[in-house]
Amino acid sequence: MMALSMRGHSVFISDVRNCQNTEQESLRIDKKLGNIRTKFKIDMCNRDSYAFLSTRCQARFPLVKTFNQNAPLGNALPLSNRCEYIDLHNVLVPYGEAWALQKAIVKEKKYLIERNEECPDTLIMLQHPPVYTLGTGSSEEFLKFNWKDSLHDVIRTERGGEVTYHGPGQLVMYPIINLRNHNKDLHWYLRALEEVVIRALFSTFSIEASRLKGFTGVWVGNQKLSAIGIRVSQWIAYHGLALNVSVDLTPFQQIVPCGIRDREVGSIKQLLGEVQASHHESNVDQLGTDDSVLIDMAQKSLVQEFSEVFQLKLEQVSWPASYL
């Protein structure tokens, strides 16, 4: 899904900067969020069920402003606003293949930069078969099992962060971004990735998500819904984020996710199910149980918000088998 109008987004940022006080900023931001919610079209057959659940989610997770003035989204349009989009969001891609693809694309981008040629960004969206991954400095003390006897693969990568789990029902986004065209600031980049998820949860599921001071990722209360781990080489960022949509949360019990012992892991499906249970509704369960609907809705929203946050025009391309 393409982003909302590029011109409209630029005007919005300019309007916010020109506000004379916080009250004016709040009014302008609320108006923008209202427009986003109005323009988003629900892509599912049972609209009544979704409307009911959205209302219940809104009651449990009150709508709030997700625009973070301490995490600016950039001061100008990127030098190149093209982004190649490889859409595999309904495909289980082995972790090793996706990793090899990323590194090949990073290598190609470095070559283009050295030759002073255009270097568009790339976004890959997919799911992984069950796998545990550890960051470059991750401690094995956060594994609650002997990794040699693990039921699932355990892979150490060069991304930042501690151990996490990937599996079916979890959307993984691998943006391969030339930060020279955006903002050469890793804190800005991490906050921008968080912003993509926060906006997607808010606009599509009426779920209030937020950042947690001192941690990277996206949270709903005490539950972490999205983990982020990146690697940057010569200002080209890769690896990315994972959003728990309908993933089985049981494997997370075998690790200390992200090295955080006193927090939980949650999913969109789990939150929607809790809303249903709290209101004892049995006749509107399609959205809570149909994983494919949830995956498709989350994918479309993530792509839209990524496109707007990073001010990029996505061009869908096929899987480049030559990279592998």
DRENRO-291917 format. One record per residue (C-alpha): residue number from 1; residue in three letters; x, y, z. Coordinates in pm, whole numbers. Layout:
residues N
+-----+------+--------+--------+--------+
|  nr | rest |      x |      y |      z |
+-----+------+--------+--------+--------+
| NUM |  ALA |      X |      Y |      Z |
...
+-----+------+--------+--------+--------+
END
This chain:
residues 324
+-----+------+--------+--------+--------+
|  nr | rest |      x |      y |      z |
+-----+------+--------+--------+--------+
|   1 |  MET |      0 |      0 |      0 |
|   2 |  MET |    140 |    338 |    -93 |
|   3 |  ALA |    175 |    617 |    158 |
|   4 |  LEU |    -60 |    907 |    201 |
|   5 |  SER |     23 |   1217 |     -2 |
|   6 |  MET |    391 |   1315 |     28 |
|   7 |  ARG |    292 |   1678 |      1 |
|   8 |  GLY |     32 |   1636 |    275 |
|   9 |  HIS |    290 |   1483 |    507 |
|  10 |  SER |    536 |   1770 |    445 |
|  11 |  VAL |    263 |   2026 |    510 |
|  12 |  PHE |    172 |   1849 |    833 |
|  13 |  ILE |    532 |   1861 |    962 |
|  14 |  SER |    560 |   2227 |    865 |
|  15 |  ASP |    232 |   2310 |   1040 |
|  16 |  VAL |    344 |   2141 |   1361 |
|  17 |  ARG |    672 |   2330 |   1362 |
|  18 |  ASN |    491 |   2661 |   1314 |
|  19 |  CYS |    254 |   2610 |   1608 |
|  20 |  GLN |    290 |   2878 |   1871 |
|  21 |  ASN |    216 |   2658 |   2173 |
|  22 |  THR |    156 |   2297 |   2281 |
|  23 |  GLU |   -223 |   2338 |   2262 |
|  24 |  GLN |   -202 |   2424 |   1893 |
|  25 |  GLU |     34 |   2132 |   1835 |
|  26 |  SER |   -208 |   1893 |   2005 |
|  27 |  LEU |   -502 |   2012 |   1793 |
|  28 |  ARG |   -302 |   1979 |   1468 |
|  29 |  ILE |   -172 |   1633 |   1557 |
|  30 |  ASP |   -517 |   1507 |   1661 |
|  31 |  LYS |   -659 |   1630 |   1330 |
|  32 |  LYS |   -387 |   1446 |   1135 |
|  33 |  LEU |   -447 |   1120 |   1323 |
|  34 |  GLY |   -820 |   1156 |   1259 |
|  35 |  ASN |   -754 |   1187 |    886 |
|  36 |  ILE |   -532 |    878 |    887 |
|  37 |  ARG |   -798 |    670 |   1059 |
|  38 |  THR |  -1063 |    798 |    817 |
|  39 |  LYS |   -860 |    717 |    505 |
|  40 |  PHE |   -758 |    368 |    613 |
|  41 |  LYS |   -989 |    114 |    445 |
|  42 |  ILE |  -1067 |   -211 |    620 |
|  43 |  ASP |   -972 |   -505 |    397 |
|  44 |  MET |  -1190 |   -782 |    530 |
|  45 |  CYS |  -1538 |   -919 |    471 |
|  46 |  ASN |  -1680 |   -901 |    823 |
|  47 |  ARG |  -1672 |   -525 |    883 |
|  48 |  ASP |  -1923 |   -541 |   1169 |
|  49 |  SER |  -1703 |   -779 |   1369 |
|  50 |  TYR |  -1401 |   -559 |   1317 |
|  51 |  ALA |  -1591 |   -244 |   1414 |
|  52 |  PHE |  -1706 |   -408 |   1737 |
|  53 |  LEU |  -1357 |   -522 |   1832 |
|  54 |  SER |  -1203 |   -189 |   1737 |
|  55 |  THR |  -1448 |    -15 |   1971 |
|  56 |  ARG |  -1364 |   -257 |   2252 |
|  57 |  CYS |   -992 |   -213 |   2197 |
|  58 |  GLN |  -1035 |    162 |   2203 |
|  59 |  ALA |  -1214 |    137 |   2537 |
|  60 |  ARG |   -937 |    -76 |   2684 |
|  61 |  PHE |   -645 |    102 |   2518 |
|  62 |  PRO |   -756 |    469 |   2493 |
|  63 |  LEU |   -649 |    647 |   2177 |
|  64 |  VAL |   -353 |    878 |   2233 |
|  65 |  LYS |   -117 |   1084 |   2020 |
|  66 |  THR |    163 |    868 |   1884 |
|  67 |  PHE |    361 |   1156 |   1735 |
|  68 |  ASN |    677 |   1184 |   1945 |
|  69 |  GLN |    824 |   1532 |   1928 |
|  70 |  ASN |   1146 |   1400 |   2081 |
|  71 |  ALA |   1193 |   1163 |   1787 |
|  72 |  PRO |   1176 |   1384 |   1474 |
|  73 |  LEU |   1102 |   1208 |   1150 |
|  74 |  GLY |   1351 |   1402 |    942 |
|  75 |  ASN |   1389 |   1759 |    826 |
|  76 |  ALA |   1362 |   1712 |    451 |
|  77 |  LEU |   1277 |   1463 |    181 |
|  78 |  PRO |   1547 |   1200 |    129 |
|  79 |  LEU |   1782 |   1246 |   -164 |
|  80 |  SER |   1637 |    928 |   -312 |
|  81 |  ASN |   1281 |    849 |   -209 |
|  82 |  ARG |   1252 |    522 |   -399 |
|  83 |  CYS |   1227 |    201 |   -201 |
|  84 |  GLU |   1222 |   -147 |   -353 |
|  85 |  TYR |    969 |   -365 |   -171 |
|  86 |  ILE |   1005 |   -744 |   -161 |
|  87 |  ASP |    670 |   -873 |    -35 |
|  88 |  LEU |    696 |  -1221 |    114 |
|  89 |  HIS |    473 |  -1155 |    412 |
|  90 |  ASN |    280 |  -1481 |    364 |
|  91 |  VAL |    594 |  -1689 |    304 |
|  92 |  LEU |    807 |  -1874 |    562 |
|  93 |  VAL |   1162 |  -1788 |    459 |
|  94 |  PRO |   1444 |  -1973 |    642 |
|  95 |  TYR |   1643 |  -1730 |    851 |
|  96 |  GLY |   1971 |  -1813 |    679 |
|  97 |  GLU |   1831 |  -1731 |    334 |
|  98 |  ALA |   1689 |  -1398 |    447 |
|  99 |  TRP |   2019 |  -1314 |    617 |
| 100 |  ALA |   2216 |  -1396 |    302 |
| 101 |  LEU |   1979 |  -1184 |     94 |
| 102 |  GLN |   2025 |   -886 |    324 |
| 103 |  LYS |   2403 |   -907 |    317 |
| 104 |  ALA |   2403 |   -935 |    -63 |
| 105 |  ILE |   2184 |   -624 |    -95 |
| 106 |  VAL |   2404 |   -434 |    151 |
| 107 |  LYS |   2710 |   -526 |    -57 |
| 108 |  GLU |   2539 |   -405 |   -373 |
| 109 |  LYS |   2442 |    -74 |   -211 |
| 110 |  LYS |   2800 |    -13 |    -99 |
| 111 |  TYR |   2911 |    -70 |   -457 |
| 112 |  LEU |   2655 |    180 |   -588 |
| 113 |  ILE |   2761 |    439 |   -332 |
| 114 |  GLU |   3130 |    396 |   -422 |
| 115 |  ARG |   3040 |    461 |   -787 |
| 116 |  ASN |   2826 |    759 |   -688 |
| 117 |  GLU |   2520 |    596 |   -840 |
| 118 |  GLU |   2161 |    608 |   -715 |
| 119 |  CYS |   2115 |    381 |   -414 |
| 120 |  PRO |   1745 |    325 |   -340 |
| 121 |  ASP |   1635 |    176 |    -11 |
| 122 |  THR |   1494 |   -176 |     16 |
| 123 |  LEU |   1222 |   -323 |    237 |
| 124 |  ILE |   1171 |   -697 |    283 |
| 125 |  MET |    861 |   -830 |    460 |
| 126 |  LEU |    837 |  -1199 |    551 |
| 127 |  GLN |    787 |  -1463 |    819 |
| 128 |  HIS |   1038 |  -1716 |    948 |
| 129 |  PRO |   1007 |  -2083 |   1042 |
| 130 |  PRO |   1072 |  -2131 |   1417 |
| 131 |  VAL |   1421 |  -2005 |   1509 |
| 132 |  TYR |   1601 |  -1840 |   1800 |
| 133 |  THR |   1848 |  -1565 |   1715 |
| 134 |  LEU |   2109 |  -1395 |   1930 |
| 135 |  GLY |   2271 |  -1059 |   1874 |
| 136 |  THR |   2643 |  -1018 |   1831 |
| 137 |  GLY |   2701 |   -971 |   2204 |
| 138 |  SER |   2411 |  -1178 |   2336 |
| 139 |  SER |   2466 |  -1388 |   2647 |
| 140 |  GLU |   2371 |  -1756 |   2644 |
| 141 |  GLU |   2256 |  -1715 |   3004 |
| 142 |  PHE |   1929 |  -1590 |   2858 |
| 143 |  LEU |   1865 |  -1934 |   2705 |
| 144 |  LYS |   1673 |  -2165 |   2938 |
| 145 |  PHE |   1789 |  -2474 |   2747 |
| 146 |  ASN |   2106 |  -2627 |   2612 |
| 147 |  TRP |   2128 |  -2475 |   2266 |
| 148 |  LYS |   2282 |  -2798 |   2132 |
| 149 |  ASP |   1960 |  -2982 |   2223 |
| 150 |  SER |   1717 |  -2713 |   2106 |
| 151 |  LEU |   1400 |  -2811 |   1921 |
| 152 |  HIS |   1455 |  -2510 |   1696 |
| 153 |  ASP |   1762 |  -2365 |   1525 |
| 154 |  VAL |   1971 |  -2124 |   1732 |
| 155 |  ILE |   2161 |  -1870 |   1522 |
| 156 |  ARG |   2401 |  -1598 |   1634 |
| 157 |  THR |   2389 |  -1295 |   1406 |
| 158 |  GLU |   2567 |   -959 |   1382 |
| 159 |  ARG |   2262 |   -750 |   1479 |
| 160 |  GLY |   2238 |   -569 |   1809 |
| 161 |  GLY |   2021 |   -687 |   2097 |
| 162 |  GLU |   1979 |  -1006 |   2295 |
| 163 |  VAL |   1803 |  -1334 |   2219 |
| 164 |  THR |   1460 |  -1342 |   2056 |
| 165 |  TYR |   1231 |  -1589 |   1880 |
| 166 |  HIS |   1091 |  -1581 |   1527 |
| 167 |  GLY |    810 |  -1802 |   1405 |
| 168 |  PRO |    497 |  -1825 |   1191 |
| 169 |  GLY |    247 |  -1553 |   1274 |
| 170 |  GLN |    519 |  -1296 |   1337 |
| 171 |  LEU |    578 |  -1033 |   1068 |
| 172 |  VAL |    944 |   -948 |   1017 |
| 173 |  MET |   1047 |   -625 |    844 |
| 174 |  TYR |   1400 |   -593 |    710 |
| 175 |  PRO |   1453 |   -235 |    592 |
| 176 |  ILE |   1791 |   -195 |    421 |
| 177 |  ILE |   1828 |    178 |    450 |
| 178 |  ASN |   2096 |    415 |    327 |
| 179 |  LEU |   2094 |    652 |    623 |
| 180 |  ARG |   2289 |    910 |    422 |
| 181 |  ASN |   1956 |    982 |    250 |
| 182 |  HIS |   1767 |   1020 |    576 |
| 183 |  ASN |   1944 |   1097 |    903 |
| 184 |  LYS |   2288 |    972 |   1009 |
| 185 |  ASP |   2167 |    916 |   1365 |
| 186 |  LEU |   2108 |    564 |   1497 |
| 187 |  HIS |   1886 |    683 |   1782 |
| 188 |  TRP |   1665 |    860 |   1529 |
| 189 |  TYR |   1650 |    545 |   1317 |
| 190 |  LEU |   1548 |    321 |   1609 |
| 191 |  ARG |   1280 |    570 |   1718 |
| 192 |  ALA |   1152 |    588 |   1358 |
| 193 |  LEU |   1116 |    208 |   1341 |
| 194 |  GLU |    925 |    216 |   1670 |
| 195 |  GLU |    705 |    492 |   1528 |
| 196 |  VAL |    610 |    271 |   1232 |
| 197 |  VAL |    481 |     -2 |   1464 |
| 198 |  ILE |    310 |    238 |   1705 |
| 199 |  ARG |    120 |    402 |   1421 |
| 200 |  ALA |     25 |     69 |   1262 |
| 201 |  LEU |   -118 |    -70 |   1587 |
| 202 |  PHE |   -306 |    251 |   1650 |
| 203 |  SER |   -454 |    312 |   1303 |
| 204 |  THR |   -554 |    -49 |   1233 |
| 205 |  PHE |   -640 |   -208 |   1567 |
| 206 |  SER |   -701 |     97 |   1790 |
| 207 |  ILE |   -434 |    -36 |   2025 |
| 208 |  GLU |   -234 |    217 |   2221 |
| 209 |  ALA |    131 |    118 |   2207 |
| 210 |  SER |    427 |    312 |   2335 |
| 211 |  ARG |    799 |    322 |   2393 |
| 212 |  LEU |    946 |    219 |   2726 |
| 213 |  LYS |   1221 |    441 |   2861 |
| 214 |  GLY |   1556 |    270 |   2861 |
| 215 |  PHE |   1449 |     -7 |   2621 |
| 216 |  THR |   1420 |    -49 |   2245 |
| 217 |  GLY |   1095 |   -184 |   2103 |
| 218 |  VAL |    721 |   -128 |   2122 |
| 219 |  TRP |    508 |   -209 |   2425 |
| 220 |  VAL |    146 |   -234 |   2530 |
| 221 |  GLY |    145 |   -205 |   2905 |
| 222 |  ASN |    385 |   -468 |   3038 |
| 223 |  GLN |    386 |   -669 |   2715 |
| 224 |  LYS |    639 |   -631 |   2435 |
| 225 |  LEU |    478 |   -665 |   2094 |
| 226 |  SER |    769 |   -567 |   1874 |
| 227 |  ALA |   1143 |   -631 |   1906 |
| 228 |  ILE |   1403 |   -432 |   1714 |
| 229 |  GLY |   1764 |   -520 |   1636 |
| 230 |  ILE |   1978 |   -357 |   1370 |
| 231 |  ARG |   2324 |   -355 |   1222 |
| 232 |  VAL |   2482 |    -54 |   1048 |
| 233 |  SER |   2778 |    -73 |    812 |
| 234 |  GLN |   2905 |    242 |    640 |
| 235 |  TRP |   2570 |    406 |    724 |
| 236 |  ILE |   2369 |    128 |    561 |
| 237 |  ALA |   2127 |    -19 |    816 |
| 238 |  TYR |   1990 |   -371 |    792 |
| 239 |  HIS |   1817 |   -637 |   1004 |
| 240 |  GLY |   1511 |   -465 |   1152 |
| 241 |  LEU |   1197 |   -539 |   1352 |
| 242 |  ALA |    956 |   -820 |   1432 |
| 243 |  LEU |    589 |   -768 |   1521 |
| 244 |  ASN |    398 |  -1042 |   1701 |
| 245 |  VAL |     68 |  -1071 |   1518 |
| 246 |  SER |    -65 |  -1422 |   1578 |
| 247 |  VAL |    257 |  -1605 |   1665 |
| 248 |  ASP |    255 |  -1886 |   1923 |
| 249 |  LEU |    404 |  -1724 |   2234 |
| 250 |  THR |    503 |  -2054 |   2399 |
| 251 |  PRO |    862 |  -2062 |   2260 |
| 252 |  PHE |    931 |  -1727 |   2427 |
| 253 |  GLN |    900 |  -1908 |   2760 |
| 254 |  GLN |   1224 |  -2095 |   2682 |
| 255 |  ILE |   1429 |  -1772 |   2674 |
| 256 |  VAL |   1459 |  -1438 |   2849 |
| 257 |  PRO |   1333 |  -1230 |   2551 |
| 258 |  CYS |   1568 |   -942 |   2477 |
| 259 |  GLY |   1735 |  -1007 |   2812 |
| 260 |  ILE |   1447 |   -848 |   3005 |
| 261 |  ARG |   1339 |  -1067 |   3295 |
| 262 |  ASP |   1053 |   -869 |   3448 |
| 263 |  ARG |    846 |   -808 |   3134 |
| 264 |  GLU |    618 |  -1021 |   2918 |
| 265 |  VAL |    573 |  -1082 |   2546 |
| 266 |  GLY |    236 |  -1027 |   2381 |
| 267 |  SER |     70 |  -1034 |   2040 |
| 268 |  ILE |   -207 |   -856 |   1856 |
| 269 |  LYS |   -418 |  -1170 |   1852 |
| 270 |  GLN |   -376 |  -1216 |   2225 |
| 271 |  LEU |   -480 |   -859 |   2301 |
| 272 |  LEU |   -786 |   -883 |   2078 |
| 273 |  GLY |   -877 |  -1214 |   2240 |
| 274 |  GLU |   -855 |  -1059 |   2586 |
| 275 |  VAL |  -1090 |   -783 |   2475 |
| 276 |  GLN |  -1340 |  -1042 |   2351 |
| 277 |  ALA |  -1317 |  -1248 |   2670 |
| 278 |  SER |  -1360 |   -946 |   2893 |
| 279 |  HIS |  -1692 |   -870 |   2724 |
| 280 |  HIS |  -1806 |  -1236 |   2693 |
| 281 |  GLU |  -1875 |  -1200 |   2323 |
| 282 |  SER |  -1881 |  -1529 |   2128 |
| 283 |  ASN |  -2045 |  -1411 |   1807 |
| 284 |  VAL |  -1766 |  -1180 |   1689 |
| 285 |  ASP |  -1462 |  -1403 |   1696 |
| 286 |  GLN |  -1352 |  -1403 |   1333 |
| 287 |  LEU |  -1089 |  -1133 |   1367 |
| 288 |  GLY |   -945 |  -1290 |   1679 |
| 289 |  THR |   -905 |  -1637 |   1527 |
| 290 |  ASP |   -841 |  -1582 |   1158 |
| 291 |  ASP |   -464 |  -1550 |   1152 |
| 292 |  SER |   -444 |  -1479 |    780 |
| 293 |  VAL |   -673 |  -1177 |    815 |
| 294 |  LEU |   -466 |  -1040 |   1100 |
| 295 |  ILE |   -141 |  -1093 |    909 |
| 296 |  ASP |   -272 |   -921 |    595 |
| 297 |  MET |   -412 |   -627 |    789 |
| 298 |  ALA |    -91 |   -579 |    989 |
| 299 |  GLN |    123 |   -608 |    676 |
| 300 |  LYS |    -72 |   -342 |    487 |
| 301 |  SER |    -64 |   -106 |    780 |
| 302 |  LEU |    309 |   -153 |    845 |
| 303 |  VAL |    390 |    -85 |    481 |
| 304 |  GLN |    174 |    226 |    476 |
| 305 |  GLU |    322 |    367 |    796 |
| 306 |  PHE |    679 |    278 |    694 |
| 307 |  SER |    625 |    461 |    367 |
| 308 |  GLU |    500 |    771 |    544 |
| 309 |  VAL |    746 |    780 |    835 |
| 310 |  PHE |   1046 |    744 |    604 |
| 311 |  GLN |    886 |    945 |    321 |
| 312 |  LEU |    948 |    672 |     65 |
| 313 |  LYS |    766 |    556 |   -246 |
| 314 |  LEU |    754 |    177 |   -248 |
| 315 |  GLU |    800 |    -15 |   -574 |
| 316 |  GLN |    722 |   -385 |   -542 |
| 317 |  VAL |    985 |   -612 |   -695 |
| 318 |  SER |   1016 |   -990 |   -718 |
| 319 |  TRP |   1241 |  -1209 |   -505 |
| 320 |  PRO |   1592 |  -1160 |   -647 |
| 321 |  ALA |   1701 |  -1523 |   -663 |
| 322 |  SER |   2041 |  -1421 |   -802 |
| 323 |  TYR |   2135 |  -1286 |   -460 |
| 324 |  LEU |   2118 |  -1635 |   -310 |
+-----+------+--------+--------+--------+
END
